[in-house]
Amino acid sequence: MDTKIYDMGKIDIAWCPGCGNFSILKVLKETLSELNIAPGKLVMVSGIGQAAKTPHYLKGNVFNGLHGRALPPATAIKAVNRNLVVIAEGGDGDMYGEGGNHFIHTIRRNPDITNIVHNNMVYGLTKGQASPTSAKGFNTPVQVNGVILKPFNPLAVAIGLGASFVSRAYSDDVKETKEIIKKAIKHKGYALVDLLHPCVSFNKLNDRKWFKEHTYYLGKDYDPTNRDEAFKRATETDKLPLGVFYINKSAMPFEKKLIAYKNNKKPMYEREVNLKKLKDLIKSKKI
């Protein structure tokens, strides 16, 4: 499938020149193309932020929600139509900050969605204040004396909560990132892709040189089914590992647990609504 099928034509892309989001958009189009996912079968769900604009820049179905609220509608969309490929996309502030509570409980539910988090360790849309993943000591226009908190570790949290697929990638490594996202989309269950990338305007600390010097790839002998080893690697800070950290193929996706599909495999959105039964049900619950 040609990547041009996802092109939106001549549109204004509101990212700074050199932003890592451009690489991510390119990788995403190539990934979808190589997996033969047609725009009509794709739903991109996002919140608010520079990363959350990504669904606006490629052809497909889009649900643009509130800040930090991408994961609940993504879970619901997959629940009512299990035939769709659902990707929830946003930044580290959107997903781990405002959406931190939803991040936790989406992992618990394990819906069959891919959660791509553009992690540039700063708030880009709102001009450079610290995000949950900003380094301790990082100076911003708001944190003028430096960040005083340790950065949030999404991978350790996800593995600790038993997420069924946990990975980290780097936007400039197009080939490697594409393979990681492919595995995430193919995975049956919640799949986290913590996608590191530079913010050329507001994060001068974690630039391209820094990422190259402070990341490495998990080796071919690494076993992603070993949860203890995955957690150990996720807590490394001197150099950040890249690759697939943890996979649990035995974890049942949320949609398969729903009683609505026990005796009827038809997608919920295709089912006829019996308004009389619904009215009677609501009436029966009134005190």
Residue pairs with C-beta under 8 A, 6 or more apart in sequence:
1 32
1 33
1 34
1 36
1 37
1 38
2 33
3 29
3 30
3 32
3 33
5 33
5 38
5 39
5 59
6 29
6 32
6 33
6 39
6 58
6 59
6 60
7 29
7 58
7 59
8 56
8 57
8 58
8 59
11 56
11 57
13 22
13 57
14 50
14 53
15 21
15 22
15 50
15 53
16 200
16 201
17 200
18 198
18 200
19 50
19 124
19 197
19 198
19 199
19 200
19 201
20 118
20 120
20 171
20 172
20 197
20 198
20 199
21 50
21 51
21 53
21 54
21 118
21 171
21 197
23 171
23 172
23 174
23 177
23 197
24 51
24 54
24 116
24 118
24 171
24 177
24 195
24 197
25 54
25 57
25 58
26 174
27 171
27 174
27 177
27 178
27 181
28 54
28 58
28 116
28 181
29 58
30 174
30 178
31 178
31 181
31 182
31 185
32 42
32 58
34 178
34 182
35 182
35 185
35 186
37 85
37 185
39 59
39 60
39 61
40 60
40 61
41 83
41 84
41 85
42 60
42 61
42 84
42 85
42 87
43 60
43 61
43 62
43 63
43 74
43 77
43 84
43 85
43 86
43 87
44 54
44 55
44 58
44 60
44 61
44 62
44 63
44 87
44 89
45 55
45 62
45 63
45 64
45 65
45 70
45 71
45 73
45 74
45 77
45 86
45 87
45 88
45 89
46 52
46 53
46 54
46 55
46 62
46 63
46 64
46 65
46 70
46 88
46 89
46 90
46 94
47 64
47 65
47 66
47 67
47 68
47 69
47 70
47 90
47 94
47 95
47 98
47 99
48 66
48 67
48 68
48 90
48 94
48 125
49 67
49 90
49 91
49 93
49 94
49 123
49 124
49 125
50 91
50 118
50 124
50 125
51 89
51 90
51 91
51 94
51 117
51 118
51 120
51 124
52 64
52 70
52 89
52 90
52 91
52 94
54 89
54 118
55 62
55 64
55 89
56 62
56 64
61 84
63 73
63 74
63 77
65 72
65 73
67 94
67 98
67 99
68 90
68 94
68 95
68 97
68 98
68 99
68 100
68 102
69 98
69 99
69 102
70 88
70 89
70 90
70 94
70 95
70 99
70 102
71 88
71 95
71 99
71 102
71 103
71 106
71 113
71 115
72 102
72 106
74 86
74 87
74 88
74 106
74 111
74 113
74 115
75 106
75 109
75 111
75 113
75 254
77 84
77 86
78 84
78 86
78 111
78 112
78 113
78 254
78 255
79 111
79 254
79 255
79 258
79 268
80 267
80 268
80 269
81 267
81 268
81 269
82 112
82 255
82 261
82 267
83 267
85 114
85 185
86 111
86 112
86 113
86 114
87 113
87 114
87 115
87 116
87 185
88 95
88 113
88 114
88 115
88 116
89 115
89 116
89 117
89 118
90 99
90 117
90 118
91 117
91 118
91 119
91 120
91 123
91 124
91 125
91 131
92 117
92 118
92 119
92 120
92 121
92 131
92 132
92 133
92 154
93 123
93 131
93 132
95 103
95 115
95 117
95 154
96 103
96 117
96 131
96 132
96 133
96 152
96 154
97 131
97 132
100 132
100 152
103 115
103 154
103 157
104 157
104 161
106 113
106 115
106 190
107 158
107 161
107 162
107 163
107 190
107 192
108 161
109 190
109 254
110 163
110 164
110 189
110 190
110 251
110 252
110 253
110 254
111 189
111 190
111 253
111 254
111 255
112 188
112 189
112 190
112 253
112 254
112 255
113 190
113 191
114 181
114 184
114 185
114 187
114 191
114 193
115 190
115 191
115 192
115 193
116 181
116 184
116 193
116 195
117 154
117 192
117 193
117 194
117 195
118 171
118 195
118 197
119 133
119 154
119 194
119 195
119 196
119 197
120 131
120 196
120 197
120 198
120 199
120 203
120 206
121 131
121 133
121 134
121 135
121 138
121 151
121 199
121 203
121 205
121 206
122 128
122 129
122 130
122 131
122 134
122 138
122 140
122 199
122 202
122 203
122 206
123 129
123 130
123 131
123 202
124 199
124 201
124 202
127 141
127 202
128 140
128 141
128 142
128 201
128 202
128 203
129 140
129 141
129 142
129 143
130 138
130 140
130 142
130 143
130 147
132 151
132 152
133 151
133 152
133 154
134 140
134 143
134 147
134 151
135 147
135 151
135 205
135 206
136 146
136 147
136 148
136 149
136 150
136 151
137 146
137 147
138 146
138 147
138 203
138 205
139 145
139 146
139 147
140 147
140 202
153 234
153 235
154 192
154 194
155 166
155 168
155 192
155 194
155 234
155 245
156 231
156 234
156 235
158 166
158 192
158 246
159 166
159 227
159 230
159 231
159 234
159 245
159 246
160 231
162 248
162 251
163 190
163 192
163 246
163 248
164 187
164 189
164 190
164 191
164 247
164 248
164 249
164 251
165 183
165 184
165 187
165 189
165 190
165 191
165 192
165 244
165 246
165 247
165 248
166 192
166 230
166 234
166 244
166 245
166 246
167 180
167 183
167 184
167 191
167 192
167 193
167 194
167 243
167 244
167 245
168 193
168 194
168 195
168 196
168 240
168 241
168 242
168 243
168 245
169 176
169 177
169 180
169 181
169 193
169 194
169 195
169 196
169 242
169 243
170 176
170 177
170 195
170 196
170 197
170 211
170 215
170 242
171 177
171 195
171 196
171 197
171 198
172 197
172 198
172 208
172 211
173 242
176 217
176 242
176 243
177 195
180 193
180 243
180 244
181 193
183 191
183 244
184 191
184 192
184 193
185 191
187 247
187 249
188 249
188 253
189 248
189 251
189 252
189 253
190 253
190 254
196 211
196 215
196 240
196 242
198 206
198 207
198 208
198 211
199 206
200 207
214 238
214 239
214 240
215 239
215 240
215 241
215 242
216 239
216 240
216 241
216 242
217 241
217 242
217 243
218 224
218 233
218 241
218 242
218 243
218 244
218 245
222 229
222 233
222 243
223 229
224 230
224 244
224 245
224 246
224 247
225 246
225 247
225 248
227 246
227 248
230 245
230 246
231 246
233 241
233 245
234 241
234 245
255 261
260 268
264 271
